[in-house]
C-alpha cells in the first residue's frame, strides 16, 4: 500500500519508474498493489488516478484504489475503494 503522490508537509512525487518497480515487487511476492489516492486522486494531479502518471505508460493499474476527500467534493466525509469484481466480491458492506 502506498501513496503515489505524498501531500503532507509539501508535495512529494516519486521518480519515473518507481511505481512500476513497486508493481513488479507485488507480482514477485504475490501481493496486492493498493494505492492510497485519498488526497491526490480523482483528477487532482491531471490524471484520474495519481498512480497513472507512472503506471499508465506501462499499461498497468493498481489492484485496489482507496478514495476519499474529492469523492464528495469536500462537502461530506466519504471514502471508498475501487477494484475489479474478483476482489470486490471478497468484501461485504461495512468492511
N, C-alpha and C positions, 0 to 999 in steps of 0.2 A: 504494500500500500504506500502510495507516495502522492505528493502534490506536484503536478507538472510545473506550476509556477508558484513559488512561495511568496506570499504577500504580507507577511508580518514584519514590521520594522524595516521596510524597504521592499523592493521587488527583486527577486532572485530567479533568473531564467537559466535553466540548465544548458550546457554546451550542446551543440548539434550532435546527434547520435547517442547522447546519454540515455534517453528514454528507450531507444532501440536496444541498448545494452541491458537495461533493466528488463525489457520484454524477453530478450534472449535468456536471461537468467531464470525467469519464471518458467520458461519452457524446459530448460535444462533440469530444474528441480521440481517440475510438475506441480506448480502452484499458480494461483490466480494473480493476474495483474489488476490491481484495484487502484483507480485514480481518484483522488480527493479533489473534486472540482467545485467545492463549496464556495470558494471566493473567486476563482478565475474562470469558471465555466459559463456556458450559455452566451457565448459571443463577446465576453469582456476582453478577450485578447485578440480579437479579429477572426478567430475560428470558433465554431460552435463549441468545441471542446479544446481546452488549453493544450492537452496532450497531442492534438492534431498537428501542432507546429512541427513536431518531430516525427511522430508515428505515421502520419498520413503519407509522407514521402516513401514509406516502405510498404504501404498497403496494410498496415496493422491497426488494431484497435484494442483498447483495454477490455478485460473480461467483465468488470463491474465499474460503473461510474457513480460516485457519490455526488449528489447535487444539493444545493440549499440556496440561501440568500436570494439570488436572482430568480429562483423558481417562482416566487410570489411577487416579484417586482419590489421586494423590500418592504412590503406593506404588512405581511402576516408571516410569522415564523413558519417555515415549511422546509422540509427536506425529503429526500427520497433517493432511491438507487435505480439505475438503468442497467439492464443486462439482457443477454439472449434468453429465450424462453427456457432452455435447458437449465440455466442457473436460477432463473426466477421461480421455477417450479419447486426449488428447494426451500423457498420461503413462504410463510403464511402471513396474512395481515397482522401487523403489530410486531413482527420480528425485528 
